[in-house]
Amino acid sequence: MILEMSMLRRYSLSKLATYFLGILIGALAITVPAVYFLQSYQHTIGNMEAEAEANAHIVTAVISRNPNLWQYEQIRLLELLPNTSRTGSVEALRILTSEDEVVAEKMNRMNGPFIKRSHAIFDSGLSVGRVEVIQSLRPLLVDTGILATVGLFIGLFLFITFKNLPVRAIQQAEEQLLYNALHDALTGLPNRTLFLDRLERAINRSKRRKDYLFAILFLDLDNFKLVNDSLGHEAGDELLVQTGKRIETHLRAGDTIARFGKDENVTLARFGGDEFVILLDDIREISNAVSVAKRMLDRLGDAFVINRQQVFTTASIGIALNVSEYKEPVDLLRNADLAMYRAKSLGKARYEIFDETLHEQVIARLQLESSLRLALERKEFLVFYQPFVSLGSGRIIGMEALVRWNHPERGLIQPGNFISAAEENGLILPIGEFVLRTACAQARAFHDAGFPFLRLAVNFSSHQFERQNLPDLVERALAETGFPAQSFELEITETIAMKDTEFSLKTLENLSSLGVDIVIDDFGTGYSSLGYLKKFRINKVKIDRSFISDSTTNPDSAEIALATIALAHTLHLRVIAEGVETKEQIDFLRKNKCDEMQGYLFSRPVPADEMAKMLTEGKELS
């Protein structure tokens, strides 16, 4: 479509330029001879008038000597008239009386048309006749005609020679502008606009041909941000350029890269950032697209050399085929993009093929994200509390705050069904702040109600830990609610703590300086390093439920639990076991001197009023 519009504009420009050039050259071919004729004519008239005046003075001199007989002295008058004109332009001279009778004349043979000019002859101040000069206009007309003919041929030659020059210059400028508008400035590959135009053509062809099949490969580099941040933007740009060339080079000979103005069966485009898209046109079956995807993954796994050092990266690829009735290019592109993100979520460095199940999941996810935003506005989130108990005394010593979503249609929704979506769209930050403030206020209320021993644990995700100034947030919440920092426990996972050790160390030191305790959640599932336990200011570790659930039946899980308890006690850290559901597990933990427990055996997460009831009744672990 874009190319056809460009050709139409060029055709219109060509016609317009040819029209104006023809008018210009035609005007020049007419104007030059016309100007020559007018100037020459005026020059000839001037010469003739001068000749007539000069000869009139001569005749006047003769008349003054013999005023009565001058008209009869024909021979003498003829002798007075020159044989040639003084200007070289007059071809005939005549002397006439005032009654127009010819007294004398010298006439050369000439052809008309003629032009005449005369000058009066005076006697005693009175006009008694005139001298007339005659000039043929034919030579001037012939010269003008020759000049017009030559000018016409020259104009025709110039028209033929130069008629395409302005159009060519406009076309070249337009082609450059069009190329810049339709191609990525960094890699020179087609950009989103050109790709969507090609994709629209493919969709239109598929509507006409039922056996027509094409596919989109949406490719995104894995960990490109790491390369860009660590080596600099110039290195990142070079990686993108080399990636585009490598993809282009390693497409098979039959899979030529489409360029603007050509009709080929594969289009490689860059969409910006680290995203590349391939359009495989007129393929036979889905295996053709899968083969290309595998080949791209294999080639992109090889090292890139940037600034004299090797850089390794992988790619995630989403594949979408025109097996459905797509009306708009963006719909097919979106599905390929969704498949690519699925490939990333499943571990990266792989390809995934879009199907309707994935589409339904995405629609459900979009609806979930929209509902989450409304839930914040409508204050549909609740905070539940799960008590944790001292294994020594059996009494409640604290509680963990856990969020729940009270959906108006679906009822109470567990965090596992919406936390990941909240983390992806950033809503985890306001949700987490709500949980923190609500839990601190409730815990303070429990203190005021006669339970000052009660501790409060709040879990923070990686998004909260990395994106918020967590020490400031916690300090404000404690100050505003009046809950003592010494009774507050902040839980993070091993993975969060080890992701950026310098940042984590500084953040945890700032939190510890407030007086809060740091708890490592899900201990045993991540690094489980004695080094980081000593380095970070940690107060308690929580054994992951996966080791507790089968601690009485699986020796390996039991050994991990025992090692964790021993390691923590060696470092003077408290130990809490989560997910405790059986009496046998309690016996195992007590036998091995675990400090605290938390799980369904004692209580599920409950609303604040039920938590208050347990505290009031003094519920204990038997």
N, C-alpha and C positions, 0 to 999 in steps of 0.2 A: 504493500500500500504506500509506504513512504517512498519507495523507488519510483512508482508510477506517478505520484504527485510531483516528484522532482523532475521527471522527464517531461511532464505536461508543462511545468513552469519553464523549462528550457525551450520547449517548442514555441511557447508564447513569446519568450524573450527573443528567440531567433527571428520570428516573424516581425516583431516590433523593431528590432535593430535593422533588419533588412529594409523595412519600410522607410525608416528615417534616413538610412544611408543612401537609398535610392533618391529620396527627395533632395538630400544635400548635394549629391553628385549631379543630379538633373539641374538643380538651381545653378550650380557652378558652370555647367555646360551651356546654359542659356545666358547667364549674366556676363561672362567674359566676352563673348562675341558682341553682345548688346552694348556693353561699355565701350568696346573698341570702336564699334560703328558710330556711336554718339560722339565720342571724342574726335574721331577722324572727320566726321561730318562737320563738326564745329570748327576744326582746324582748316578744312577746305573752304568753308564759308568765309573765314577770316582772311585767308589768302586771296580769295576772289574779290572781296571788298577792297583790299589794299591795292590790287592790280587795277581795278576800275578807277579808283581815286587817282592813282599815279598817271594813268593815261588821260584822265579827264583834265588834269593840270597841263599836260602837253598840248592838248587840243585847245584849251582855253587861251594859251599863249598865242596860238595861230589866229584865233578869232580876234583877239585884241588888235592885231595888226591889219586885219582885213575883215571887219565885221559884216560886210554885206555880201561877200563872195565866198565865205569859207565852205558853204555847203556845195559849192561847185568845184572845189579843189580836191577832187577825189584822189587823184594820183599823189598829190602832196600829203594828204592826210594818211594815205596808206603807207607812205614812206615814214611818217612819224610813228605809226604803230609798230611796236617791236615784233620781230619774227617769233620770238619765244617769250613767254611770260616771265616776269621777274621772279616769281615764286616757283615756277616750274609746274604749276597745277592747272593753268588756264589753257583750254584747248581752242577757244574762239573769242575774237574781239570784234565789236561792231560799234560804229558811231551813228547815232540816230538823231534826227531833229526832234523838236518838241511835238511834231505831228506824227512821230514814229516812222518817218521815212528814213530808210537806210542810206546814209551818205557814203560810208566806206565800211568794208569788213574783211577780216582775215579769218578763214574758217578751215580747220582741219577736219578730216573725215572721222566721225565718231558716232557711236550708237547711244541711244537713250537708255534710260531716262536722264534728263538733264536738270541742272540747277543753274539759275542765273542770278547775277548780282550787277548793279549799275551805279554810276555816279554822275551827277548833273554837270553840264557844261554851262558856264556862266559868261554873259557879256554885259558889262556895265551893271553887274549885280543881279541881272535877270537870267533865269534859266532859259537857254535856247536849244537845249538838246541834252543828250546823255551818252556816256560811254558804257557799253554793256559787255560783260564777260560771261562766257558760257563754259560750263564744266560738265562732263559726263559723270553720272553717279555709278555707272556700271563697274568700274574697277574697284571702287570701295565695296560694292555689294558682293563682287566676286571674292575679294579678300576676306570679307566678313563671313561669307559662306564657307570658304576653306577653313577659316579659324573655327567656325562652329562645328564643321565635320571632324576636324582633328580633335577638338575638345570633346566631341561626343565619343569618339573612339577611345580617347584617353580616359574619359569618365567611365566608359564601359569596362575598360581594363582595370581601373581602380576599384570599381564596384565588385567585379569578379574576384579581384585579389584580396580586398580588405573587408568584404561583407561579413566574414566569419570572425574577424579579429575581435571586435567588441563582445560578440556572443561567447567566443572562446574564453576571453578574459573573465567574463561574468560567470561562465560555467566553471572555470577553474576555481574562482573564489567561492562559488556556491558549493562545489564539491568538497573543498577544504572545510568550509563551515559545517556542511552536512556530515562529513567524516568525523569532525571533532564532536558534533552533537550526538553521534551514534556509536562512538567508540570510547573505551576507557583510556584516559590520558596516560595512566601509568604503564599498562601492559599492551595497549594497542588493540585489545580484543573488543568485540562488540559489547555494548553496555546493555542495561536493562531495557531501554527503549527499543533498540534494534532487535533484541532477543524476543521481546513480547510481540513485535511485528512479525517475526518469523514464526513464532508459536501460533499466532492468530491464523496465518496462512495454513499451517499444518492442521489446525482444528477445522478450518473450512474445507480442506481436502478430505478430511475424515468424514465429513458430513455427506460428501459426494460419493465417496468410495467406502463401501462397507468392509472391504478386506484390508483397508489401509490401517497400519499400526505405526505409532511412533512413541518415543519414550523421552522423559526428562531425567537427567542425573543432576541432582543438587549436591554439590561438593563443598564442604567446609573444612578448613584446616584445623586440626586439633592443637590446642595449646599455642596458637599463634600469638596471643597476648603475651605469653611468657617470653617468646623470642623478641617481640616488639619492645617490651619493657626492659629486658636484660641487655640486649645488644643495641637498642636505639631504633628510631623510626626509619632511618635510612636502611639499616639491615632488614627491617621488616618489609620495606618496599622492595628491596632486592629479592627477598624470599618470594614475594608475590609475583614478581616478574619471572623469576626462574620457574616457579610453579606453573605459570601460564605456558611458558615455552615447553616445559617437560610434558604437560598434558597434550599440547599441540603436537609435539614431536612423536609421542608414543601412541597416538591414535593410528590405527592401521592405514596403509596406503589408500585403501578404498574409503576410509573415513576422513576425507579431506575437510579442512577447516573452512567454513563458509566465511566469505568476505563480502563487504557491501557491493552490490551490483552483480553478484554471481548467484547461481541457483544450484546449491550443492546440498548434500544430504546430512551434514552434521554442522551444527553451530556451537562453537565454544564461546561463552561470554563471561565477563566478570561483572558481578552485581555490586561491587563495593566491598570494603573490608576484606575479609579472607574467604569470600564466597565466590565460587565458580559454578556455572551451569552449562550443561551439555545437552543439546537437542539432537537425538538420534532419529533421523527422519526416514520413514518407509522401511522399517525393520520387519523381519519375518515373524519373530516370536520373542517372548520375554527373555529367553536365554541369551539373545544378542546383547541386550542391555546389561544383563548380569555379567557377561564376558567382559564388556568394556569397563564396568565398575571394578571387577577383580583386577584387570590390567592396570587401572589407575591406582588402586590401593598398593599394588606391588611396586609400581614405578615411583610413587611418592614416598615409599618407605626407604628408598636409598638416600644417602647423605647429600645435602646441599653444601656447597662451599661458598661461604659468605665472609668477606673480610679475612680471607686466608684461614678460616677455621670451619670445621665441619658442623653443620646444623642438621639435626634430625627432627622430622615432624611426620605426622600421619594425617589421615583425612577420614571424615565420616561422610557417607554418601547416601542420599535418599533417592529412590527410584519411583517414578510415577508413570503409568501408561495410560493411553487414551482408551481405556476399556469402558469408560462411562461416557455419558452424553455431556461433555463439558461445553459450556456456552462461552465462557470467558477464559482467556489465557491465565489470568491470575488465580483461577480456581485450581487448575492443574499444577501451577507453580507452587501454590500453597500446600498442596498435598505432598509434593516432592520435598518441600521444606519440612513438613511434619515428619515424614519418613526419615529425613536426615537427623532431626532432633531425637528421634527414637533410637537411631544408631548410636548417637552420642550417649544417650542414657543407658544403653546396654553395654557400654565399655569403650566406645570409640574405635577407630581404625577398622571399621566394618561398613557394610552396606545393609540397608533395609528397604523392602518393597512396600509401598503404600497399599493398604486394603481398607475396606469400608469399616472394619472393626476399629482400626486406628482412627478413622475419621469420627466414628461415634465417641471414642474415648476423648478425642480433642474437643468435640462439641460439649461433652459432659464437663471437661476441664474448664472450658471457657464459661460455661454456665456457673460452675463452682466459683470461679474467680469473681464473676459478677455478683454472685450471692454473698461472697465474703465481704465485698465492699459495702453492700447494703447492710450486712450484719453489723459492721462497725458503726454505721450511721444509726441503726436501730437498736444498738446495744444488746445484741442477742447472745453475746459471749458471757459465759459463767465461769467462776473459779470453783473447782472442787478440791477437796483436801484428803490426802491419804496419810494416816498417821504412821510414824515409825516408832518402834518400841525398843526399850532396853532389854537385851536378852538376859541381863543379870537380874533386874528387878521385875521385869514383865510389864512395866508401866509405860504409858505414852510419854515420850520425851520431846516429840516434835511432829511436824506434818510437812508434807510436800505439796506445793500448789500445782494443780493441773488444770488446764483449760478445757472447757467443753463448749460446744456450739448448740444453743437451743434453737434449732431451726423451726420456723412456724409451721412447716408442712411435714418435714421428715423427722421431727422430734430431736432428741439428744444425739448429737454426732460426736464420735470419738475423735481425738486429735490426729490419729493416724490417717483419717480420711480427708483432712484438709490442711495440715501443717505444711506439707511439701509444696502445695499450691501457694500457700501464704508466703513461704520462703522465696519462691520464684518471682512473685510479683511485688515483693517488698512489704506486703501487709503484715508480715511477722513482726515488724518493728512496732507499729502501734498496738498490735495485739499483745506482744510481749510486755510493753510498757503498762498496758491495762492490767495484765495479770500481776505484774510486780506491785503496782500501787494498791490494787484491790487486796492482794494477799497480805501486804504489810499492814494495811488498815485493819483487816480482820484479825491478824495475829496480835496487833496492839489491843484490840477489843478483848481478846481472850486473856491477855496479860492483866488488863484492868478488871476482868471478871474473876480474878483469883488464880490464874494459872501462869505466873511469871516465869516458870521454868521452860515453857513451851518454846521450841525452836522452829524456825521457818526455813524451808529449803525451796529455792526457785531455780529451775533449769533454764539455761540460755543456749540458744542455737548458735551456729557459726555466723549466721547473718547478723545476729544481735551483737555477738562478740567482736566482729570485724568492723561493722558499719557504724555502730553507736559508740559514743564516748561512755563506755559502760561504767567506769568508776563514778563519773559525774551523775549519771542516771540513777545509780543505786544510792548515792549520797543524798540526792534530792528527795527520792522516795522515802528514805529513812527519816530525813529531817521533817518532811511534810506530814508524815503519819506518826512520828514519835516512836517508832519501833527501834529498839536498841540494836546496834550493829553487832554486838557480841552474841546475839541470838539468831543472827541471819547466816544462812548457808547458801553459797552460790555454786551451782552445779554446772560443769562443762565436761565434755567428753575428752578422751585422750587425743583423738584426732584433731579437735579444735586447738588444744594446747600446743600440739607439735607442728601445726601447719606453718606458723611463722614464730619461731621460738623467741626471737628478740622482742617482737611485738607482744607476744603472750607473757613473757617474763615481766615486761614493764607494766602491762595491764594488771596482772595478778599482784604485783608488788603494790600498785596503787590501791587495789581493792583491799589487800591485807592491811594496809596502813589505816583503812577506815575501821578495822576491827572485825570484819566479817571473816567467816571461815570459807576456805576453798575446798570443794569436793570434786573428785574425779569420778564422773559417771561412767557406767558400762566398762569398768576396769577389767582388763583381760582380753578385750576384743581388739585393742589397738596396739600401741607400742609396748605397753607394760614394762617400761624401762626403769631400772633402779636409778639411773642417771638423772632422768627428768624429775623423778619423785624427790630427789635430793636438791635439784636445782630450783624447782618451783616451790613456792611457799604454800604447800598443800597441807590440809588438816585432816582430811578423811577420804577414804576410797570406798566406792560402791561396787561390790561384785556383781557382774552382769547376770541377769536372770537365766541366761542360757546355761551357765555353769551350776546354778542352784537347782534348776528344774530336774536335772538328772544326776545330782550329786550323790544320791543314795543308790543309784543303779549303774552309773558309768564311772569307772575308776579314774579315767583321765580327767573328767570334770571335777571329781572330788579332789584330785591332786592339785589342779589349778586353784581351786577354792582354798585349799589348805596352804598352798604357797603364797597366795595373795594375803591371807590373814597373817602368816608368819612374817612376810616382807613388810607389811604395814606396821605391825607391832614393833619390829626391829627399828623402824624409823619413827616410832612413837606417834603413829597415826591411828585414828579410829577406823573401824571397818563396819560397813553396813551391807547386808545382803538383801537384794530386792527380788521380788517374784516368789516369795516363800508361800507355798500353798499346802504343805502337808506337815503332819506332826513329826514324821521321820526327818524331814529337812530341818525342823527346829532342833531336834535332838542332835543331829549332825553338827549344826552350827554352835550349839551350846557346848558340846563336847570339845570342839576345837577353838573355843574361846572367842567366837565372833562377838562384836560389841552390840550390834543393833540389827534389827530385821524390819522388813516392810513387805507386805504382800496380802493377797486375798484371804490367807488363813486367818489373819487378824481383822482386816477390814478392806473393803473396796474403797476407791475414791468416792467421797460423799460431799453433799452440800455443807455449807457452814453451820446450819442449824443441827444437822446430824453429828457433825464434828463436836459441836458444843455439848450435845447430849452425852457423847462418849466421855468427854472430859468431866462433865458434871457427875456422871455415874461412876467414874473412876474405873473404866473398863481396863482389864489387865490381861496379859498373855499367860495362859495356864502352863 
